[in-house]
Structures are given as structure tokens and as C-alpha cells.
């Protein structure tokens, strides 16, 4: 962490530009003797080693820890810096954030120092140190935001060393981002895709005709590829309009498949299509959910569209509620989708899906 001396060592509201590796490191070391409560830092992944190999900085970190100073650091954990991150964790709370490039330190939330990325021949060529309140507050806000979005470094280390991916839950209100996640999830599937689709959600509307006809054709092509080429099982529960649209587009897509695929065998099973490719089997099935809507609403307070891929990832979106704009009193619907690999969350939605699927199959047989 690149830290700055306390406000008492600078005149009020001072901002200073520092030059030269030795001069900057000297000022960093001077800062440690003034720290009372907290030292926060953001470190480029390539600079973690410097905080361990430079004895003066490392030893002062250890002393600060013994004095009860809280040390926090944000960096990107990579296979190349794991050793140094582990050493840093001996005296600091360390979190991982992908792609973080900032290099700054904050002393007692009163003074901050920012410096450029390291270079082999001159690790610290120039830096800025300031105790200007507005600038320090801005850096504190940035640090807090990054800290809250980062994960414990130990989770990333386990992912790299043991292949154990950390649990995450992300939210989005951007319809375009939600739509991209739908495409990415379908494209990433290896074994099974479960979908519950209602209109008035970005997930459900991805399959409805509109201005973006190319988008609809692309998602149907991805589904067709998942079944025919990758042997993936796809099960969809959809409201009436979406159900009809998907069946219509699937029928058109099948007619357009090149007749030269002699290794593909199809047979229709009522509303369900079975596709065989070599030794792999893929199955596409779609059922109406409108008839089970009452039961679904008993389990979910609002209509919810969701995807579950390979029992590992889920994308869930509630039907947006209308919000009144203050300026013109018009209603605007705001989407909120949750993307997660949380096992408990995924199992809950799989349970909901399987219950509704069983109900729909029973109604088909009646």
C-alpha cells in the first residue's frame, strides 16, 4: 500500500507532487509513525511484491499490526502474485477485485497518496500526496466502493489453487446486461438448461417478437445448437404467448437445418422433440405454465422469470413494478435481475421449477 504522512505533517489543504523512487518510498515510511487507527490501500497486482520485498515497508506493516492499527488492502489475486498476497495477509485484511488498477493509500482517512504503476527500473517514478479534504473524501469513497464489491482474497486463492469458485451474487437493472447474461448462460451450458418464462421481464421478452428479430433468431439458434450439437437437455415452462413464439421459431429453425446432417435423427414425441447426435442425446421440451400459474403465484409473490444452467448458475428476474416519475407522472417499469452461483438459491429455484414441471405434465396427461 502506498501511504501518505498524516495531516499534521502537511500544511492545511496541501497537495504535493513527489518525484523519484527513493523520495516516494521515504515519504511512505515516514507516514507509518503517524498512523493511529487505520491504513487502507489499493494495490496493482504487479506491485504486491514490492510491499513484501521492500524491508522497510514490510517491517513497518508488521509493527502497525502489533500496535493494533487496522490494515486493509485491495488487489487482484493472480497465479503470479499468490505468494506475496499470502505474506500480505499475515498482517492485513486483503480482498480480491478483478482488473483493479488503482494505486493509492489512505492514512486515518485524512491523507492519501496516489502513485503510478511500477516499472522494473523505477518502481515509483512519481506520486501525489494530499490532505485536501474533498480529494481525500473522494478516495475514501472509491476505496469503500471497491472494498464492498471485492471478495476475501482467500476465496480467490482457493479458486486458483483448488479450483473452488467463490460464491457470488450480482444484481443488475440494465435490460441490455440482463439480456447478454441470458445469451451467455445458454451458450455456456454443458448439461441442462431450465427456464421459467413470463412476459414483461427482460428474460421472458427475449423470446417474444418485436423490433429485435435478429436477437430472437440468435437465441433460438443457440438453443438448437445446444440440443443438436452439444447434447444438452433443455426444459422450458412458458406463458402462452412465449410458448407459441418459441414453438413457431423452433419449427422454422428445424426446416432450415441443412439436410446434409445425416448423423442427426429426430423424432417427435407430442410436444417434445428428441434429437440424437452420435452417442450424445439432447432433448428440447416446452410446457405451458399458465395453467399452473395459481400454484406458481402461491410460491412466488410476483411473477418471476429465471434460468438455471447445469445446476451451477442462476439468473432470476421479478416482473418489474411500475414506478411513477416525479417530472411527468408517467409510469416506468424498472427491472431487477439477480445472477448467482449460490447453491441454496439455485436449489430453491430448481425445486420451484420441478414442482411446476410435474404439475404441467400431469395436466397434459389429463
Residue pairs with C-beta under 8 A, 6 or more apart in sequence:
1 39
1 40
1 41
1 42
1 43
1 51
1 71
1 73
1 92
1 105
2 24
2 28
2 41
2 43
2 103
2 104
2 105
2 113
2 114
2 115
2 124
2 127
3 28
3 31
3 32
3 35
3 39
3 41
3 105
3 106
3 107
3 113
4 27
4 28
4 31
4 105
4 106
4 107
4 111
4 112
4 113
4 129
4 130
4 131
5 27
5 30
5 31
5 34
5 107
5 111
5 129
6 31
6 34
6 35
6 107
6 108
6 110
6 111
7 110
7 111
7 131
8 34
9 30
9 34
10 16
10 111
10 129
10 131
12 131
13 131
13 132
13 133
14 130
14 131
14 132
15 128
15 129
15 130
15 132
15 135
16 128
16 129
16 130
17 126
17 127
17 128
18 24
18 27
18 126
18 127
18 128
18 129
19 125
19 126
20 124
20 125
20 126
21 122
21 123
21 124
21 125
24 115
24 124
24 126
24 127
25 54
25 56
25 57
25 124
27 113
27 127
27 129
28 57
28 105
28 113
29 56
29 57
29 60
31 105
31 107
31 111
31 113
32 60
32 63
32 64
34 107
35 64
35 69
35 107
35 108
36 69
36 108
37 69
37 70
37 108
38 69
38 70
38 71
38 72
38 106
38 107
38 108
38 109
39 64
39 69
39 70
39 71
39 72
39 105
39 106
39 107
39 108
40 72
40 73
40 105
40 106
40 109
40 140
40 143
40 147
41 71
41 72
41 73
41 74
41 104
41 105
41 106
42 73
42 74
42 75
42 100
42 102
42 103
42 104
42 105
42 142
42 143
42 146
43 51
43 73
43 74
43 75
43 103
44 75
44 76
44 100
44 101
44 102
44 103
44 117
44 118
45 75
45 76
45 77
45 78
45 80
45 81
45 100
46 81
46 117
46 118
47 103
47 117
47 118
47 123
48 75
48 81
48 84
48 85
48 88
49 81
49 84
50 57
50 118
50 123
51 57
51 58
51 61
51 84
51 88
52 58
52 84
52 87
52 88
58 87
61 71
61 91
61 92
62 91
64 71
64 91
65 71
65 91
65 92
70 93
71 91
71 92
71 93
72 92
72 93
72 94
72 95
72 147
73 88
73 92
73 93
73 94
73 95
74 94
74 95
74 96
74 97
74 100
74 143
74 146
74 147
74 150
75 81
75 85
75 88
75 94
75 95
75 96
75 97
75 100
75 153
76 96
76 97
76 98
76 99
76 100
77 85
77 96
77 153
77 156
77 157
77 160
78 160
79 160
82 157
82 160
82 161
85 94
85 153
85 157
86 157
88 94
89 153
89 154
94 152
94 153
95 147
95 150
95 151
95 152
95 153
96 150
96 151
96 152
96 153
96 155
96 156
97 146
97 149
97 150
97 151
100 146
100 150
101 117
102 114
102 142
102 146
103 114
103 115
103 116
103 117
104 112
104 113
104 114
104 115
104 139
104 143
105 112
105 113
106 112
106 136
106 139
106 140
106 143
109 136
109 140
110 131
110 136
111 129
111 130
111 131
111 136
112 129
112 130
112 135
112 136
112 139
112 140
113 127
113 128
113 129
113 130
114 127
114 128
114 139
115 124
115 126
115 127
115 128
116 124
116 125
116 126
116 127
118 124
119 125
130 136
151 166
151 168
152 166
155 166
156 166
158 164
158 166
159 165
159 166
165 341
167 340
167 341
167 342
167 343
168 340
168 341
168 342
169 338
169 339
169 340
169 342
169 345
170 338
170 339
170 340
171 336
171 337
171 338
171 339
172 178
172 181
172 336
172 337
172 339
173 334
173 335
173 336
173 337
175 202
175 335
178 202
178 203
178 315
178 317
178 335
178 337
179 202
179 206
179 215
181 315
181 337
181 339
182 202
182 203
182 206
182 219
182 307
182 315
183 218
183 219
183 222
185 193
185 307
185 309
185 313
185 315
186 193
186 219
186 222
186 223
186 226
186 307
186 309
187 222
188 309
188 313
189 226
189 230
189 232
189 309
189 310
190 230
190 232
190 310
191 232
191 233
191 310
192 232
192 233
192 234
192 235
192 309
192 310
192 311
193 223
193 226
193 232
193 233
193 234
193 235
193 307
193 308
193 309
193 310
194 235
194 236
194 306
194 307
194 308
194 309
194 349
194 350
194 353
195 203
195 234
195 235
195 236
195 237
195 238
195 305
195 306
195 307
196 236
196 237
196 238
196 289
196 304
196 305
196 306
196 349
196 352
196 353
196 356
197 203
197 204
197 207
197 236
197 237
197 238
197 239
197 242
197 289
197 305
198 204
198 238
198 239
198 242
198 289
198 303
198 304
198 305
198 319
199 205
199 208
199 239
199 241
199 242
200 303
200 319
200 320
200 333
201 303
201 304
201 305
201 317
201 318
201 319
201 320
201 335
202 305
202 317
202 335
202 337
203 305
203 306
203 307
203 315
203 317
203 337
204 238
204 239
204 242
204 305
206 215
206 216
206 219
207 216
207 219
207 238
207 242
207 245
207 246
207 249
208 216
208 241
208 242
208 245
209 216
209 245
210 216
216 245
216 249
217 249
220 246
220 249
220 250
220 253
221 253
223 234
223 250
223 284
224 250
224 253
224 254
224 257
226 232
226 234
226 282
227 233
227 234
227 273
227 275
227 282
227 283
227 284
228 257
228 261
228 264
228 275
228 277
228 282
229 277
230 280
230 282
231 277
231 280
231 281
231 282
232 282
233 281
233 282
233 283
233 285
234 282
234 283
234 284
234 285
235 285
235 286
235 287
235 353
235 357
236 246
236 285
236 286
236 287
237 286
237 287
237 288
237 289
237 292
237 353
237 356
237 357
237 360
238 246
238 286
238 287
238 288
238 289
239 288
239 289
239 290
239 293
240 288
240 290
243 286
243 287
243 288
246 286
247 271
247 286
250 273
250 284
254 266
257 264
263 277
263 278
264 275
264 276
264 277
265 275
265 276
266 273
266 274
266 275
266 276
267 273
267 274
270 364
271 285
271 286
271 287
271 364
272 283
272 284
272 285
272 286
273 283
273 284
273 285
274 281
274 283
275 281
275 282
275 283
275 284
276 282
287 357
287 360
287 361
287 364
288 360
289 296
289 356
289 360
291 360
291 363
292 356
292 359
292 360
292 363
295 355
295 356
295 359
296 303
296 352
296 356
297 303
299 352
299 355
300 352
302 318
302 319
302 321
303 318
303 319
304 316
304 317
304 318
304 319
305 316
305 317
305 319
306 314
306 315
306 316
306 317
306 349
306 353
307 314
307 315
308 314
308 346
308 349
308 350
308 353
311 346
311 350
312 341
312 346
313 339
313 340
313 341
313 346
314 338
314 339
314 340
314 341
314 342
314 345
314 346
314 349
315 337
315 338
315 339
316 337
316 338
316 340
316 345
316 349
317 335
317 336
317 337
317 338
318 336
320 333
320 334
320 335
320 336
321 333
321 334
322 331
322 332
322 333
323 331
323 332
323 333
323 334
324 330
324 331
324 332
325 331
325 332
338 345
340 346
